[in-house]
Amino acid sequence: MADTSHRRTCVIAVDGSKYANDAVTWFKNNVHKPGDRVLFVTAIDHRKHMQYGLHVSPKAVTMTPGNPDSITHAFAAEDKKANEVLEKVKAAIDGSGMECEFFKMSGDPGECIVQKAKDTEADLIVTGCRGLGTIRRTFIGSVSDFIIHHSDCPVFVCRH
């Protein structure tokens, strides 16, 4: 039986991308030890759908009547995608012997991952990286950059 006097808690960020899948595989093959508590976290960022019905002009930001059904449909599609991401992770680790928990969170992905790590006193966060250049990363942001700069625990960014 594994020594669980100090079980490691590892948070693995997943979003269904090739890069996240590579990070899961790397973790499974190189880091995981029996007895580890492994938390797979995916985040649904609904903020992009909240712009429906917003009109921005140089003078004001106003709400215009939007179609609530389109927002509801968009939220449901994102929720379905998150469920599919977690199901694919479950299939990828099937038979690995990992003690896993799966979390679907709502909010900014970087913030959700860092918060889950803080809440669970994680020993490590593992995430993938899209490999954006400096200029693109500056303008559109990077989840892995956010995690690195805001996490209280070590972060491994898996690049392939």
N, C-alpha and C positions, 0 to 999 in steps of 0.2 A: 504494500500500500504506500502511496506517495506521502511524503511528509507535508502536512498542511499547517504546521505551526506558523509559517508565514507563507500563505498561498499568494502567489502573484495574481494581480488583477490586471488584465490586458484589454484595452479598448481598441477595437479594430473598426475603422471607418469604412463603410461600404456604400456605393452608389450605383452599382451595376456596370460601371465602366471597366474596360480592360485593365486599367491601372489599379483599380481597387481589387479586382479579381487576382491580379498578380501579387498584390500585397497580402491577400488572404493565403495564397499558395506559399509565398515566402515565409509567412509567419508559421504556417502549419509544418513546413519542412525544416525550418531553421531555429525557431524560437520556442515553440510550444513545448512545455514539459507536463507530464502527468500531474494533476492536482491544480494546474492553473485555472483560474476563473476567467473565461474568455467572453467578452461582451461585444457583440456585433451591433453597431449603431448606424442607422440610416436616418437622414433628416429630410423632411418635406418642407420646402421653403415656399409657403403660400403667398409671400409678399408680391411675387411677380404677377399673381392673378388679381391682387387688390387694385391694380391700376385700371382695371375695367371700370368705366364710369368716371374716371378722373380726366379733367381737362386742364392742362397747364398752359398758361399764357404769361407774357412778361408782367402783366398786372395782377394776376390772381390765379389761385388754384381753386377750381369749382367742381362740384359733383354734378354730373349729368345723369339722367336716368339710364341705367345700364340694364342688361338682361341678367337678372339674378340666376336664371337657369344656366347661363354660360359659365358663371363663376362656380356654381354648384357642380356642374359637369367637370370643370377643370380641376376642382378639389378632389373629386372622386377619381379622376384619371391619375392624379398624382399619388393618391392613397393606394390605388391598385398597383402602380409602378413600384412603390415602396414595398408592398407585400411580395411582389415578384422578385425584387432584389433579395429580400431576406430568404425566400424559398430557394433561390439559386445558391445562396451561401450555404444553406442547410444541406443541399444536395452535394455541394463541393466538399464539405467536411464530413459527410456521412461515412461512418466507419473509422474515423480518425481517433475516436476515444476522447475528444475534447469535451470538457464540461462547459457548455455554451448557454448564453442567454442572448435574446434578440430584442432590440429596441427600435421602435419607429417613433421618432420625435418630430415635433413641428417647430420650425424656425430656421434661422441661418445655420447652415451645416457646420461651419467652424465653431460657432457658439454652442451648438447642441453637443458636439463631440467633446469640447473642453469641459462643458458643464457636467456631462455624464462621467468624465474622468475625475472631476473634483468630487462629485457626489459619492462616487464609489471608491475614492482614494486609490485610484489606479496607479500601478507601478510603471506602465508603459502605454503609449498610444502608437498604433501603426496605421499609416495612411498611404495611399498611392499618390502619384504626382503626374499631372498631365504634361509637364515639361514646358510650360509657357515661357516665352522670353521675358526679359526684364520689362520692356515697354508694355506688352500685353498684360502682364501680371499687375503692373502699376494701374492700368485703367480698369481692368475687370476684376481684379482681386484674385486671391488664391486661398483656397481652403487650407491647404497644407501650410502656407505662410502664416495664416491666422493661428492655426494650432500651435505651430512652433513658437510664436511670440506670446501666446496667452496661456499655455499649458503649465501646470505646476509639476509635471512629471516628464521624464524623458520621452522624446518623440522620434520614431523611426519613419522616415519618408522613403518609401520603396519606389525606386526609379528603374524602369526597364527600357 
